[in-house]
Every structure is written in structure tokens, then in C-alpha cells.
Amino acid sequence: MTSVFTLIRDLKRRYVAEKYRKKNGDTYTVHGLQVTVPEHISPGIRYILAKGRPYEADEIKLVVSILKKDTNVIELGGSIGLLSRVIRSKIGPTATHFIIEADPSLINTCRQNSEIGSEKGKTKVLHAAVAYVDTPTLAFKKGKTAHTGKIATSSEKGNIHVPAIELKELIQKMPKSKELILVSDIEGAEYEMFEKESREVFSNFSYAIIEIHPKSFQDLNKSEAEFEKIIIEKGFSLIRREENVLLLRGSQK
């Protein structure tokens, strides 16, 4: 049951978000960069942006620290494209940036923000979820916000079905001649990805920035310690951590 405190908090956030929108439209600023966040995006996110509070601060800190011009990026879990906007500002207009997003209601916003500053065709937003299944699609449960959707069991109510894709398939679509970095925030699905993909696949990356979701690991009867062991087995070393966001050095480096 939702508490009175939560109801009051949500009403306040909605009020602030709508007040900002009436004055400024759908334009916000993230890390000094203009982005578009339309009305259908949850008021909680728009409230944070309207107040000028940090947004995905840990991911942005690591992205800014490691990305450089002409670095190619595979980004898993693009959401509304705000981190994607920061990524493009670092890698320049000609690098290739592939973005995967499972929630169809976020695709257009993600594409709009991620394509800013990109040469035509260098940014590609794919509607899919990284998963390891025997079928071409899988069940996906949309979240209450743009950041809480996740792969679901087929028996859950309100699921949608999205195309499934494996990381190795994405790598095959990338140019071979430039440095490649992985950025991932896929709500716990990172465990299966690291478990299922081969060390050879991960050897394509010089670095990886991975947001981990320890609670989701527990739901799988797995632990953070087990995940860290898999990371090492797949050729990565942990060089920095910001809360639950890991910066990993790949075997290329």
C-alpha cells in the first residue's frame, strides 16, 4: 500500500515538473547539455531535471573520465537517451554509437537525444533486449519510470514482447578498426550477459562501464561476489567503482 508520505511526495514532484514544463517546455540540461524530455516521461525524472539535481551522476562521471573522440560505443539500456547525449559529446560526430532499448515508448526520445551532434547513420537505436533465449522475442515488463523496466517471466501480467539480441550480434555490426567500449544499465540482465557470452566476445572491449543491480542478483539466487568472479574470468579487471557502477579494463588494454 502506498503511504501518505509517498503520495504527497509524488504530487509535489508532479507539480514542480508541470510548472517547469509550462515555463520551459520539454528542454532540460544534463551535464551542461540540452536534452528533450517530453511530458509522457515520468514526472519523477522530469522533477529531478527541473530541480537541476544530478542525473545518472555515477555513470556520467565514468563516461567522461574514459571516453575520448572517435571511440565506438555499444550502450545497453539507452532509456531516454540522456547518458547517450553525454556519450556523443565525448566521442564526437563520426564515431559509431549503437544503443539498445527494450521499452518501445522510450525509443523516439532516446533517438532524439542520442542523435544530437552525430553524423547521419553514426547513431543507431535498436528496439531490443539483450537476452539469451531460444525464441526471437522475450517478455519485458515496463517499469513505473524510464529506468525500471526489465526482462520478465512470461506468466507476469502486462508484459510486452520485444526482440532478443545477444551482445556478440551487436559486436558484429560495429566497425573493426576503432576502440570499442561497452556501457550497460540493463536492470540485472548484466549477470546473464557476462555469464553466457564468451571471453572472446568480451575481448573486443578495451573498457566497460557497467551498472550492477545486486538485488536482482539475489532474485536469481546469485551474489555480487559471484558476478565479480565472472568478470575476472571474462578478462576484465576492476579499476574504479562509483556506488554500483563499475569501470572495467578489458584484455585489449
C-alpha positions as CSV (number, residue, x, y, z in Angstrom):
1,M,0.0,0.0,0.0
2,T,1.3,3.4,-0.9
3,S,2.0,5.6,2.1
4,V,0.6,9.1,2.6
5,F,4.1,10.4,2.5
6,T,4.7,8.8,-0.9
7,L,1.5,10.3,-2.3
8,I,2.4,13.8,-1.1
9,R,5.9,13.5,-2.4
10,D,4.7,12.3,-5.8
11,L,2.1,15.2,-6.0
12,K,4.9,17.7,-5.2
13,R,7.1,16.2,-7.9
14,R,4.4,16.3,-10.5
15,Y,3.5,19.9,-9.6
16,V,7.2,21.0,-9.9
17,A,7.6,19.1,-13.2
18,E,4.5,20.6,-14.7
19,K,5.4,24.1,-13.5
20,Y,8.8,23.8,-15.2
21,R,7.3,22.4,-18.4
22,K,4.8,25.3,-18.7
23,K,7.7,27.8,-18.5
24,N,10.5,26.0,-20.4
25,G,8.7,23.3,-22.5
26,D,10.4,19.9,-22.8
27,T,14.0,21.2,-22.8
28,Y,16.3,20.4,-19.9
29,T,20.0,20.4,-19.2
30,V,22.1,17.3,-18.3
31,H,25.9,17.8,-17.7
32,G,25.7,21.2,-19.4
33,L,24.0,19.7,-22.5
34,Q,20.5,20.4,-23.7
35,V,18.1,17.4,-23.9
36,T,14.4,16.8,-24.7
37,V,12.2,15.1,-22.1
38,P,8.6,15.0,-23.2
39,E,5.5,15.0,-21.0
40,H,4.9,11.3,-21.2
41,I,8.2,10.6,-19.3
42,S,7.6,10.0,-15.6
43,P,7.3,13.2,-13.6
44,G,9.8,11.9,-11.1
45,I,12.6,12.1,-13.7
46,R,11.4,15.4,-15.0
47,Y,11.3,16.7,-11.4
48,I,14.9,15.8,-10.9
49,L,15.9,17.5,-14.1
50,A,13.8,20.6,-13.4
51,K,15.5,21.0,-10.0
52,G,18.9,20.7,-11.6
53,R,19.8,17.7,-9.5
54,P,22.4,15.1,-10.5
55,Y,21.1,12.6,-13.1
56,E,22.9,9.3,-13.6
57,A,25.9,11.0,-12.0
58,D,28.0,7.9,-11.4
59,E,27.6,6.7,-15.0
60,I,28.4,10.2,-16.3
61,K,31.4,10.6,-14.1
62,L,32.9,7.4,-15.5
63,V,31.9,8.1,-19.1
64,V,33.5,11.5,-19.0
65,S,36.7,10.0,-17.5
66,I,37.2,7.3,-20.1
67,L,35.6,8.2,-23.4
68,K,37.6,10.2,-26.0
69,K,37.0,11.3,-29.6
70,D,36.4,8.6,-32.2
71,T,35.8,5.8,-29.6
72,N,33.0,3.5,-30.7
73,V,30.4,2.6,-28.1
74,I,27.8,-0.1,-27.6
75,E,25.3,1.2,-25.0
76,L,22.8,-1.3,-23.5
77,G,19.7,0.3,-21.9
78,G,19.5,3.7,-23.5
79,S,16.3,4.7,-21.7
80,I,15.5,8.3,-22.8
81,G,19.0,9.0,-24.2
82,L,20.3,11.4,-21.7
83,L,23.5,9.4,-20.9
84,S,23.7,8.8,-24.7
85,R,23.8,12.5,-25.2
86,V,26.8,12.8,-22.9
87,I,28.5,9.9,-24.7
88,R,28.1,11.5,-28.1
89,S,29.5,14.8,-26.7
90,K,32.7,12.9,-25.8
91,I,33.1,10.6,-28.8
92,G,32.5,13.3,-31.5
93,P,30.3,13.2,-34.6
94,T,31.9,10.4,-36.6
95,A,32.2,7.5,-34.1
96,T,29.7,4.7,-34.2
97,H,27.2,4.5,-31.3
98,F,24.8,1.6,-31.1
99,I,22.1,1.9,-28.4
100,I,19.7,-0.9,-27.3
101,E,16.4,-0.1,-25.6
102,A,13.6,-2.5,-24.9
103,D,10.8,-0.2,-23.9
104,P,9.1,1.0,-27.2
105,S,7.7,4.1,-25.5
106,L,11.2,5.4,-25.0
107,I,12.7,4.8,-28.4
108,N,11.8,8.1,-30.1
109,T,13.0,10.2,-27.1
110,C,16.2,8.1,-26.9
111,R,16.8,8.6,-30.6
112,Q,16.1,12.3,-30.5
113,N,18.6,12.9,-27.7
114,S,21.3,10.5,-28.8
115,E,21.5,11.8,-32.4
116,I,22.4,15.3,-31.4
117,G,25.9,16.0,-32.6
118,S,26.1,12.8,-34.6
119,E,26.7,12.5,-38.3
120,K,23.9,10.7,-40.2
121,G,24.0,7.0,-39.7
122,K,26.5,7.0,-36.9
123,T,23.9,6.7,-34.1
124,K,21.6,3.7,-34.2
125,V,18.9,3.0,-31.7
126,L,17.7,-0.6,-31.8
127,H,14.4,-1.8,-30.2
128,A,15.6,-5.0,-28.5
129,A,16.7,-6.5,-25.2
130,V,20.0,-8.3,-24.6
131,A,18.9,-11.9,-23.7
132,Y,19.9,-15.5,-24.2
133,V,16.7,-17.4,-25.2
134,D,15.7,-19.9,-27.8
135,T,13.0,-17.6,-29.3
136,P,13.3,-14.5,-31.3
137,T,11.4,-12.4,-28.7
138,L,11.1,-12.4,-24.9
139,A,8.8,-10.9,-22.3
140,F,9.6,-7.5,-21.0
141,K,7.9,-5.7,-18.1
142,K,7.7,-1.9,-18.4
143,G,8.6,-0.1,-15.2
144,K,6.9,2.8,-13.4
145,T,9.7,5.1,-14.7
146,A,12.0,5.1,-17.7
147,H,14.7,3.3,-15.6
148,T,12.8,0.3,-14.1
149,G,11.7,-1.8,-17.0
150,K,13.2,-5.3,-17.0
151,I,13.1,-8.8,-18.6
152,A,10.1,-10.6,-17.1
153,T,8.7,-14.1,-16.9
154,S,6.1,-14.8,-19.5
155,S,3.5,-15.5,-16.8
156,E,3.5,-11.9,-15.4
157,K,0.6,-9.7,-16.4
158,G,1.1,-6.6,-18.5
159,N,4.2,-7.8,-20.3
160,I,5.1,-6.8,-23.9
161,H,7.3,-8.9,-26.2
162,V,10.5,-7.4,-27.6
163,P,13.2,-8.7,-30.0
164,A,16.0,-10.6,-28.3
165,I,19.6,-9.9,-29.2
166,E,23.0,-11.2,-28.0
167,L,26.0,-9.0,-27.4
168,K,28.1,-10.9,-29.9
169,E,25.5,-10.0,-32.6
170,L,25.9,-6.3,-31.8
171,I,29.7,-6.5,-32.0
172,Q,29.4,-8.0,-35.5
173,K,27.6,-4.8,-36.6
174,M,30.4,-2.5,-35.3
175,P,33.4,-1.2,-37.3
176,K,36.5,-3.2,-36.6
177,S,39.2,-0.6,-36.8
178,K,38.5,1.6,-33.8
179,E,38.5,1.2,-30.0
180,L,35.2,-0.2,-28.6
181,I,33.7,0.5,-25.2
182,L,30.7,-1.1,-23.6
183,V,28.2,0.9,-21.4
184,S,25.5,-1.1,-19.8
185,D,22.5,-0.5,-17.5
186,I,20.1,-3.3,-18.0
187,E,18.5,-3.9,-14.6
188,G,20.1,-7.1,-13.6
189,A,20.3,-8.7,-17.0
190,E,24.0,-8.0,-17.0
191,Y,24.6,-11.1,-14.9
192,E,23.3,-13.4,-17.6
193,M,25.2,-11.5,-20.3
194,F,28.5,-11.9,-18.6
195,E,27.7,-15.5,-17.7
196,K,26.7,-16.5,-21.2
197,E,29.0,-14.6,-23.5
198,S,32.4,-15.9,-24.2
199,R,35.7,-14.4,-23.1
200,E,36.4,-13.9,-26.8
201,V,33.4,-11.7,-27.2
202,F,34.4,-9.5,-24.3
203,S,38.0,-9.3,-25.6
204,N,36.6,-6.8,-28.2
205,F,36.2,-4.1,-25.5
206,S,39.0,-2.0,-24.1
207,Y,36.8,-0.8,-21.3
208,A,33.3,-1.5,-19.9
209,I,31.1,0.7,-17.7
210,I,28.6,-1.5,-16.0
211,E,25.8,-0.6,-13.6
212,I,25.2,-3.6,-11.5
213,H,21.9,-4.5,-9.6
214,P,22.8,-6.6,-6.6
215,K,19.1,-7.0,-5.6
216,S,18.3,-8.5,-9.0
217,F,21.3,-10.9,-8.5
218,Q,19.7,-12.1,-5.2
219,D,16.4,-12.8,-7.1
220,L,18.5,-15.1,-9.3
221,N,20.0,-16.7,-6.2
222,K,23.3,-15.2,-7.3
223,S,25.6,-12.9,-5.4
224,E,27.7,-9.8,-6.2
225,A,30.8,-11.8,-5.3
226,E,29.9,-14.4,-7.9
227,F,29.4,-11.7,-10.5
228,E,32.8,-10.2,-9.7
229,K,34.4,-13.7,-10.2
230,I,32.7,-13.9,-13.7
231,I,34.1,-10.5,-14.6
232,I,37.6,-11.7,-14.0
233,E,37.1,-15.0,-15.8
234,K,35.9,-13.0,-18.9
235,G,39.2,-11.0,-18.9
236,F,38.2,-7.8,-17.1
237,S,39.8,-6.1,-14.2
238,L,38.0,-3.6,-11.9
239,I,39.8,-0.3,-11.9
240,R,37.2,2.1,-10.3
241,R,33.8,1.9,-8.7
242,E,31.2,4.7,-8.2
243,E,28.4,3.2,-6.0
244,N,27.0,0.4,-8.1
245,V,28.7,1.5,-11.3
246,L,31.9,-0.4,-12.3
247,L,34.7,0.7,-14.6
248,L,36.4,-2.4,-16.0
249,R,39.5,-2.6,-18.1
250,G,39.4,-5.2,-20.8
251,S,42.1,-7.5,-22.0
252,Q,42.8,-5.2,-25.0
253,K,44.4,-2.7,-22.7
